[in-house]
Every structure is written in C-alpha cells, then in structure tokens.
Amino acid sequence: MAVTLKDRRGFTLIELMIVVAIISVLASMAIPEYYNFMCKARQSEAKESLGMIAKCQEAYFLEYDTYSTNKNKIGFFMRGTPYYSYEIISADQTSFNAKAIAYYKERLDEWVIDDMLNLNNQTNACRGN
C-alpha cells in the first residue's frame, strides 16, 4: 500500500503560525497582570512592616516616654531578604514618622506611617505614578 500526500497527517505552517499568534496575544494580556499582582503582593510587606514599626514605637514610648529614630533600639528588625528598605524619618517626644522605600520594575514605591497610624502611599509603583 503506497502512502500518498492526502494520507499524510500533520499541521501546516499556517496552522502553527495561528497557534503561535493566539499564544502571543494571551501572553501579552497575562504578563502585565502577573507583574501587577507581584507588585501588590510585595506592598503587603511594606504595610505589615510599617505596622510593626508603629507597634514597636508605641511599646518603646510606654517605657521611655519618647519615640526613637533607632530601629534596633525599639526592637524592629527584618528576617530574610526584605523587598523594602525601612527608616524612621523623625521621632521625638510627641510623634514619629517611618518610611518604606522600594523599586519595582524601576519604579519607586514609597509608604509612610505616622504616630496616628496613618498609612500613606506616596508613590505607588503598581499604578505607575
């Protein structure tokens, strides 16, 4: 029995190119959403850590009747490799301000918390500001 061209099974070049085009369109929609999801997930670290700084500041204040600019003195430290860098901008006998800064996809992401527990996102890397 001889095999003819009509009996051959397989994909044509056009069919393969259509599949590649469809996959490319789906990927172009999914990849930005993935990066946005990752950015928001990293922001949760900043929110939680700034909340921890505020708790540490309040505990320090109860003992010494003042706030401190020294993270080690108030008992704040990070384990592992944090995405954000944390600093206490100002602290005195009545108030404090702390900041978290990171760059995501070369965009600045900056969070600030104060003694009234007001958490502000100064520059949001997820929104592209």
N, C-alpha and C positions, 0 to 999 in steps of 0.2 A: 504494500500500500504506500503510495507516494504522498508526501506532505506538500500541499500547495500553499500559496500565500494566504488564501482565505481561511485555512485551518490554523494558522498561527495565532496564538493568544498573546496579549501584552498591551502595554499602554503606548499611545502615540505621543510624540513630542508636545503637541498642543495640549493634550490632557494633562501631562505632567506640568506644563507651564501654568495651566489654570489652577491646579492644586497649589503650586508654589505661590501664586498670586493671592489666593484665598488665605493661606497661612500667613503671608506677609501682612495682609490687611488686619487679620485678627491679632497678630503680634503688635502691630503699631497702635492698636487700641488698648491692649492689655499691659504693655510695659509702662506707660505713664501712670496708670492706676496702681501698679505694683510699687513704683517709686513713691507715689503719694502715700500709700499705705505704710511703707517703711519709714517715711518721714514722720508720720503721725505716731507710729509706734515708738520712735526714738524720743519724741516730745514727751511721752509719758514718763520717761526717765527724768527729764528736767522738772516736770511738775511734782513728782514724788520726792525728788531730792531737795528741791526748794522748800517743800513742806517739811521735810526732815530738818533742814537748817532752821526753819522757823520754830519747830519744836525744841531743838537744841538751844536756840537763843532764849526761849521762854524759860526753860529749865535753868539755864545759866543766870538769867535775870532774877529768878526766885532766890537763888543762892547768894548772888553778889550784888544785887540791886543795880545792875547796869548790863548793857549788851556789849558784846565783844566783836572785834573785827578778825580775831584769830579763830579759824575753823577748828584747829586742833584743841584749843582751849575750851571751846563749847562742846567738844566731843563729836564733831562731824567728820566722817571720813568715808571714802568710797572703796568698795572691794571690786576687784576685776578691772576692766578697762572701760571707763565711762565714755560716752559719746560727747558729753558736755564738759566744759571747764566751769568751776564754781568759784565765786569770790564774794566776800562780804564787802560791799561798796562803802557803807558807812554804818557806824554804830556809836551810840552814846548812852546817856542815862535814860533817855525817853523813847528812842526809836532805833530801827535798823533797816537797812536795805541790802538785799543779796541778789546776785545776778548769775544766770546760767547762759553760757555762750557756746555755740557750735556752728560748724559749717556743714551743710548738706548739699551735695552737688554744686559746690562753690557758691552757695547762697547762705547768708547769715541767718541764724535762728537765735533770737535773744529773748530771755524770760527774766522778769524781775518780780521779787516779792518784798513786801514791807512788813512792819510790825503789826499792822492791822489785817494781815493775811490777804492783802490784795495782790493777786497774781495777774501780771500783765505780760502779754506777748508783744514786745516792742517791734521786732522784725520777724516775720514768720516765713521760714524757708519753704514751708509746704504750700503756701499761697503764692509764692514767687514775688513777694513785695520787695 
